Amino acid sequence: MRVLHLYSQKAPMLAQYVSMLTRHYKDTQSTDNPKLFRQLCQELHPDIVHFHGCSDSEVIKSALWARQHDMRIVLTPHGELEPWVTKHSLLQKNLRSLVPHAYAVIARSNMEAKTLAELDWNPRVETVLNPLITRTTTTDDLQSAHQRIYEKVMDSNVLEIMDAPTLLAFHTLLKAGITLDDRWVKPFDMDSVNWKHLFIYAHHEGVKPCIDRGLITMRIIAPDVSMTSGYLPNNYSLPKPMGNIPLTDMVKSIYRQYQKKQIPLLSLVEIDQALRHDDVEDDLLMQQLTADKLDSFLASLLPVVQEQTGLDEGFMPCPSKENSVTKKIRRIINKHLEI
């Protein structure tokens, strides 16, 4: 795990704090030079960028630059997000656009954690005591706590960092779990799969039972993996099955999710399963959807269902249609777990 720290040149104590964090970690680097920081980002491609302090405009500008480049941000304010500081800060506008998008905000004390919670800019507040100001913790404790936080960051929105072999395995298992027939799928290289990412993504999208059925169908014994909880978007809730409802109601439900920009993968799995049933009367279904003005929406949805679950054209009640709605649906699916 590659972590890059940036701290202010104006704060010697921050340099000492960061030095404690980076000691003994060869994949971790730090700098107090914003220009060098950007150069290192482009050369090293860090997994996480960790910013220290909130009063240095150059540090905050660098953090905003990192956000624009879709980097995973961790922020330790070091007391510089207290209300009496932010109230008069010229950086408040930039801070308000940055802090909510940090994967984690680290407080150095329980009192600071309470203040950050009351500020309500970011709910993902972690408390890690600072051995420079209290004897109740050690440098080893500090390093271990940060490593746990970094692991949670890397276990968040795993779709964004999932490699091609793992994606292939995920979609293969999903289709096997839907069809319950291994003749519908091709084997994949188990050794190339990041099983931790696969299982985390399946759980957060509500399709872990389907993946488990796929494993049984393909007679695969997956390795045991330990998973941290990861961080989730503020508006996230574990997807719930739509239940045994008519197909027309499923399409209506997914359309409402589309309007709210919250379509979980579980919904696409359920509509795939429903469309594969022998009792689906395509003409009647399309007549009902046309009456509800949802026929075009289903046609726009089908390409994404096909991509995600492997739905075959023979089960589609109408020709699929690639358009702007399709692109929005695809974006919603891909961004569903984005912080």
MIVOBA-156385 format. One record per residue (C-alpha): residue number from 1; residue in three letters; x, y, z. Coordinates in Angstrom, 3 decimals. Each point is the difference from the previous one (the first is absolute). Example, Ala and Ser with C-alpha at 12.3 -4.5 7.8 and 13.67 -1.06 7.14 Angstrom:
# MIVOBA-156385
   pos   code         c1         c2         c3
     1    Ala     12.300     -4.500      7.800
     2    Ser      1.370      3.440     -0.660
***
This chain:
# MIVOBA-156385
   pos   code         c1         c2         c3
     1    Met      0.000      0.000      0.000
     2    Arg      1.591      3.244     -1.173
     3    Val     -0.762      3.030      2.195
     4    Leu      1.226      3.527     -0.672
     5    His     -0.168      2.668      2.741
     6    Leu     -0.025      3.771     -0.455
     7    Tyr      0.375      2.410      2.905
     8    Ser      0.654      3.708      0.410
     9    Gln      3.498      1.468     -0.021
    10    Lys     -1.222      2.422      2.693
    11    Ala     -0.633     -2.688      2.624
    12    Pro      3.113     -1.811      1.333
    13    Met     -2.062     -2.159      2.353
    14    Leu     -1.902     -1.420     -2.992
    15    Ala      3.304     -1.088     -1.505
    16    Gln      0.787     -1.887      3.197
    17    Tyr     -3.474     -1.574      0.030
    18    Val      0.241     -1.133     -3.629
    19    Ser      3.477     -1.349      0.626
    20    Met     -1.446     -2.288      2.685
    21    Leu     -2.621     -1.221     -2.472
    22    Thr      2.366     -0.744     -2.850
    23    Arg      2.803     -1.563      1.971
    24    His      0.694     -3.632     -1.039
    25    Tyr     -2.447      0.124     -2.954
    26    Lys      1.904     -0.132     -3.274
    27    Asp     -3.146      0.569     -2.130
    28    Thr     -0.819      3.196      1.895
    29    Gln      1.452      3.387     -0.882
    30    Ser     -0.518      3.552      1.213
    31    Thr      0.781      3.551     -1.018
    32    Asp     -0.718      3.575      1.038
    33    Asn      0.399      1.243     -3.580
    34    Pro     -3.308      0.228     -1.935
    35    Lys      1.784      0.080     -3.367
    36    Leu      1.992     -3.122      0.856
    37    Phe     -3.175     -1.607      1.318
    38    Arg     -1.682      0.283     -3.413
    39    Gln      3.095     -1.315     -1.697
    40    Leu      0.109     -3.007      2.344
    41    Cys     -3.689     -0.673     -0.627
    42    Gln      0.651     -0.201     -3.722
    43    Glu      3.094     -2.166      0.420
    44    Leu     -1.053     -2.330      2.824
    45    His     -3.795     -0.196     -0.469
    46    Pro     -0.674     -0.289      3.751
    47    Asp     -3.008     -1.992      1.174
    48    Ile     -0.744      2.606      2.678
    49    Val      0.984      3.641      0.472
    50    His     -0.015      1.182      3.613
    51    Phe     -0.155      3.726      0.746
    52    His      0.948      1.558      3.328
    53    Gly     -1.402      3.330      1.195
    54    Cys     -2.668      2.254     -1.468
    55    Ser      1.415      3.511      0.358
    56    Asp      2.607     -0.073     -2.767
    57    Ser     -1.547      1.098     -3.290
    58    Glu      2.576     -1.893     -2.074
    59    Val     -0.748     -3.263      1.806
    60    Ile     -3.732      0.487     -0.550
    61    Lys      0.525      0.875     -3.674
    62    Ser      2.018     -3.194     -0.379
    63    Ala     -2.768     -1.980      1.676
    64    Leu     -2.581      1.470     -2.386
    65    Trp      2.295     -0.879     -2.901
    66    Ala      0.195     -3.571      1.308
    67    Arg     -3.775     -0.173      0.225
    68    Gln     -0.319      1.202     -3.608
    69    His      2.284     -2.878     -0.977
    70    Asp     -2.168     -2.558      1.855
    71    Met      2.570     -0.801      2.667
    72    Arg     -1.010     -1.522      3.312
    73    Ile      0.386      2.677      2.656
    74    Val      0.555     -0.292      3.737
    75    Leu      0.086      3.217      2.026
    76    Thr      1.424      0.699      3.452
    77    Pro     -1.006      3.596      0.911
    78    His      2.262      0.182      3.099
    79    Gly     -2.541      2.215      1.750
    80    Glu     -0.377      2.390     -2.948
    81    Leu     -3.690     -0.758     -0.610
    82    Glu     -1.122      1.378      3.342
    83    Pro     -2.979      2.413     -0.398
    84    Trp      1.957      3.037      1.180
    85    Val      2.585     -0.774     -2.698
    86    Thr     -2.293     -0.760     -2.945
    87    Lys     -2.363      2.878      0.789
    88    His      2.612      2.568     -0.970
    89    Ser      1.936     -2.121     -2.471
    90    Leu      0.398      1.276     -3.555
    91    Leu      0.299     -3.662     -0.958
    92    Gln     -3.482     -0.940      1.238
    93    Lys     -1.506     -0.288     -3.498
    94    Asn      2.792     -2.316     -1.125
    95    Leu     -0.168     -1.984      3.229
    96    Arg     -3.751     -0.531     -0.363
    97    Ser      0.522     -1.422     -3.478
    98    Leu      2.898     -2.203      1.131
    99    Val     -0.783     -1.407      3.441
   100    Pro     -3.252     -1.848     -0.921
   101    His      1.866     -1.950     -2.688
   102    Ala      2.809     -1.244      2.217
   103    Tyr     -0.285     -3.732      0.565
   104    Ala      0.862      0.610      3.654
   105    Val      0.643      2.996      2.258
   106    Ile      2.327     -0.856      2.869
   107    Ala     -0.353      1.728      3.362
   108    Arg      2.912      0.028      2.451
   109    Ser     -2.223     -0.129      3.091
   110    Asn     -3.528     -0.863      1.065
   111    Met     -0.724      3.697      0.480
   112    Glu      1.054      0.803     -3.558
   113    Ala     -2.074     -2.940     -1.277
   114    Lys     -3.053      1.461      1.749
   115    Thr      0.665      3.383     -1.599
   116    Leu      0.321     -1.557     -3.459
   117    Ala     -3.234     -1.916      0.528
   118    Glu     -1.790      3.214      0.975
   119    Leu      1.445      1.747     -3.056
   120    Asp     -1.817     -2.679     -2.030
   121    Trp      2.105      0.381     -3.138
   122    Asn      1.032     -3.639     -0.092
   123    Pro     -1.446     -2.913      2.027
   124    Arg      3.080     -2.210     -0.504
   125    Val      1.931      1.265      3.031
   126    Glu      2.679     -2.244      1.507
   127    Thr      1.785      0.706      3.284
   128    Val      3.715     -0.756      0.272
   129    Leu      1.747      1.368      3.078
   130    Asn      3.196      1.952     -0.557
   131    Pro      3.034     -1.322      1.953
   132    Leu      1.599      3.458     -0.254
   133    Ile     -2.626      1.441      2.317
   134    Thr     -1.087     -2.967      2.161
   135    Arg      1.752     -2.879      1.740
   136    Thr     -3.031     -2.275     -0.330
   137    Thr      1.110     -1.176     -3.450
   138    Thr      3.177     -0.906     -1.865
   139    Thr      1.523      0.427     -3.454
   140    Asp     -0.796     -3.657     -0.716
   141    Asp     -3.644      0.625      0.916
   142    Leu     -0.030      3.033     -2.284
   143    Gln      1.385     -1.958     -2.947
   144    Ser     -2.317     -2.974      0.548
   145    Ala     -3.077      2.212      0.215
   146    His      0.894      1.774     -3.226
   147    Gln      0.627     -3.283     -1.790
   148    Arg     -3.506     -1.157      0.994
   149    Ile     -1.468      3.233     -1.351
   150    Tyr      1.951     -0.334     -3.251
   151    Glu     -1.277     -3.571     -0.376
   152    Lys     -3.563      1.244      0.419
   153    Val      0.634      2.641     -2.649
   154    Met      1.232     -2.662     -2.421
   155    Asp     -3.011     -2.199      0.820
   156    Ser     -2.345      2.844     -0.985
   157    Asn     -1.506      0.396     -3.471
   158    Val      2.035     -3.000     -1.142
   159    Leu     -1.614      0.025     -3.452
   160    Glu      2.136      3.053     -0.781
   161    Ile      3.228     -1.954      0.542
   162    Met     -1.143     -3.490     -0.983
   163    Asp      2.240     -1.596     -2.636
   164    Ala     -1.236     -1.625     -3.218
   165    Pro      0.384     -3.678      1.104
   166    Thr     -2.011      0.689      3.169
   167    Leu     -2.732      1.795     -1.958
   168    Leu     -0.186     -2.922     -2.412
   169    Ala     -0.308     -2.467      2.873
   170    Phe     -2.648      2.154      1.679
   171    His     -2.239      0.204     -3.078
   172    Thr      0.545     -3.695     -0.765
   173    Leu     -1.051     -1.031      3.506
   174    Leu     -2.944      2.375     -0.128
   175    Lys     -1.325     -1.636     -3.168
   176    Ala      0.640     -3.486      1.382
   177    Gly     -1.886      0.977      3.155
   178    Ile     -2.947      1.245     -2.053
   179    Thr     -0.211     -2.909     -2.453
   180    Leu      1.102     -2.750      2.420
   181    Asp      1.587     -1.707     -3.002
   182    Asp      3.741     -0.011     -0.653
   183    Arg     -0.599     -0.606     -3.724
   184    Trp     -0.898      3.690     -0.298
   185    Val      3.438      1.166      1.120
   186    Lys      3.688     -0.532     -0.707
   187    Pro      2.596     -0.891      2.670
   188    Phe      2.399      2.707      1.186
   189    Asp      3.447      0.032      1.585
   190    Met     -0.632     -0.165      3.744
   191    Asp      3.562      0.968      0.889
   192    Ser     -0.354      3.372     -1.748
   193    Val     -3.070      1.029      2.019
   194    Asn      0.122      2.489      2.852
   195    Trp     -2.593     -1.831      2.088
   196    Lys     -0.047      2.647      2.689
   197    His     -1.085      2.682     -2.486
   198    Leu     -2.499     -2.355     -1.606
   199    Phe     -1.728     -0.898      3.260
   200    Ile     -0.009      3.575      1.336
   201    Tyr     -1.610      1.309     -3.182
   202    Ala     -2.535     -2.834     -0.056
   203    His     -0.995      0.704      3.605
   204    His     -0.372      3.751     -0.438
   205    Glu     -2.107     -0.468     -3.147
   206    Gly     -2.246     -2.581      1.671
   207    Val      0.926     -2.842     -2.375
   208    Lys      2.181     -2.145      2.294
   209    Pro     -2.653     -2.810      0.130
   210    Cys      0.008     -0.094     -3.805
   211    Ile      3.802     -0.196     -0.069
   212    Asp     -0.142     -2.843      2.550
   213    Arg     -2.445     -1.874     -2.245
   214    Gly      2.369      0.606     -2.911
   215    Leu      2.888     -1.527      1.948
   216    Ile     -2.077     -3.097      0.745
   217    Thr     -1.198     -0.235     -3.601
   218    Met      3.570      0.182     -1.324
   219    Arg      1.249     -2.317      2.766
   220    Ile      2.535      2.568      1.172
   221    Ile      1.341      0.206      3.536
   222    Ala      1.070      3.606      0.483
   223    Pro      2.713      0.838      2.541
   224    Asp     -0.952      1.460      3.354
   225    Val      0.737      3.712      0.134
   226    Ser     -0.132      2.471      2.859
   227    Met     -1.831      3.197     -0.800
   228    Thr     -0.068      3.340      1.769
   229    Ser     -3.267      1.885     -0.139
   230    Gly      1.227      2.742     -2.340
   231    Tyr     -1.556      3.448     -0.317
   232    Leu     -3.331      0.567     -1.696
   233    Pro     -1.751      3.044     -1.502
   234    Asn     -2.114      2.082      2.356
   235    Asn     -3.259     -1.041     -1.693
   236    Tyr      0.870     -3.710     -0.264
   237    Ser     -2.312     -2.693      1.305
   238    Leu      0.332     -3.740     -0.567
   239    Pro     -2.077     -0.850     -3.102
   240    Lys     -3.233     -1.865      0.692
   241    Pro     -1.591     -2.488     -2.402
   242    Met     -3.050      1.232     -1.885
   243    Gly     -1.676     -3.287      0.816
   244    Asn     -2.413     -2.102     -2.012
   245    Ile     -1.696      2.803     -1.938
   246    Pro     -1.127      0.224     -3.650
   247    Leu      2.585      0.993     -2.599
   248    Thr     -1.790      3.265     -0.703
   249    Asp      0.333      0.951      3.660
   250    Met      3.700     -0.913     -0.107
   251    Val      0.556      2.380     -2.891
   252    Lys     -1.935      2.709      1.851
   253    Ser      2.133     -0.568      3.104
   254    Ile      3.244      0.235     -1.967
   255    Tyr     -1.269      3.143     -1.715
   256    Arg     -0.580      1.601      3.422
   257    Gln      3.527     -1.027      0.976
   258    Tyr      1.235      1.561     -3.238
   259    Gln     -1.731      3.271      0.872
   260    Lys      1.706     -0.041      3.413
   261    Lys      3.338     -0.971     -1.616
   262    Gln      0.195     -3.048      2.260
   263    Ile     -0.159     -3.255     -1.987
   264    Pro      1.613     -2.947      1.823
   265    Leu      1.290     -2.940     -1.993
   266    Leu     -2.512     -2.206      1.829
   267    Ser     -2.835      1.584     -2.006
   268    Leu      1.622     -1.012     -3.295
   269    Val      0.516     -3.555      1.257
   270    Glu     -3.656     -0.249      0.989
   271    Ile     -1.301      1.254     -3.338
   272    Asp      2.332     -2.417     -1.804
   273    Gln     -1.402     -2.875      2.057
   274    Ala     -3.563      1.101     -0.709
   275    Leu      0.555      0.322     -3.759
   276    Arg      1.379     -3.553     -0.195
   277    His     -3.259     -1.538      1.237
   278    Asp     -1.893     -2.021     -2.590
   279    Asp     -3.308      1.686      0.851
   280    Val      1.058      3.487     -1.148
   281    Glu     -2.297      1.177     -2.813
   282    Asp      2.106      2.563     -1.830
   283    Asp     -2.837      1.659     -1.944
   284    Leu     -2.199      0.408      3.071
   285    Leu      2.917      1.310      2.073
   286    Met      0.878      2.602     -2.629
   287    Gln     -3.652      1.058     -0.339
   288    Gln     -0.166      0.626      3.752
   289    Leu      3.296      1.889      0.018
   290    Thr     -1.077      2.081     -3.003
   291    Ala     -3.177      0.966      1.845
   292    Asp      2.189      1.082      2.947
   293    Lys      2.440      1.773     -2.358
   294    Leu      2.837     -2.240      1.183
   295    Asp      0.610     -2.037     -3.165
   296    Ser      2.815      2.300     -1.117
   297    Phe      1.552     -0.101      3.481
   298    Leu      0.130     -3.811     -0.046
   299    Ala      1.615      0.040     -3.437
   300    Ser      2.612      2.441      1.344
   301    Leu      0.546     -2.132      3.110
   302    Leu      0.594     -3.293     -1.824
   303    Pro      3.552      0.730     -1.264
   304    Val      1.156      0.584      3.590
   305    Val     -1.782     -3.147      1.227
   306    Gln      1.760     -1.946     -2.761
   307    Glu      3.402      1.444      0.993
   308    Gln     -0.457     -0.677      3.703
   309    Thr     -1.843     -3.324      0.132
   310    Gly      0.582     -1.547     -3.422
   311    Leu     -3.682      0.086     -1.004
   312    Asp     -0.299     -1.611     -3.428
   313    Glu     -1.881      1.725     -2.816
   314    Gly     -2.440     -2.897     -0.235
   315    Phe     -1.439      0.967      3.374
   316    Met     -0.423      3.690     -0.854
   317    Pro     -3.654      0.995     -0.542
   318    Cys      1.040      2.813     -2.366
   319    Pro      3.119      1.116     -1.870
   320    Ser      2.525      1.723      2.254
   321    Lys      0.691      3.666     -0.606
   322    Glu      3.254      1.870      0.686
   323    Asn     -0.702      3.665      0.762
   324    Ser      0.519      2.756      2.565
   325    Val     -2.192     -1.799      2.549
   326    Thr      2.157     -3.113     -0.379
   327    Lys      3.115      2.066      0.673
   328    Lys     -1.580      1.503      3.127
   329    Ile     -1.006     -3.449      1.279
   330    Arg      3.517     -1.295     -0.616
   331    Arg      1.462      2.990      1.847
   332    Ile     -2.364     -0.520      2.956
   333    Ile      1.007     -3.667      0.273
   334    Asn      3.709      0.803     -0.201
   335    Lys     -0.240      2.888      2.494
   336    His     -2.418     -1.643      2.417
   337    Leu      2.639     -0.498      2.710
   338    Glu      2.082      3.093     -0.697
   339    Ile      0.939      2.092      3.033
***
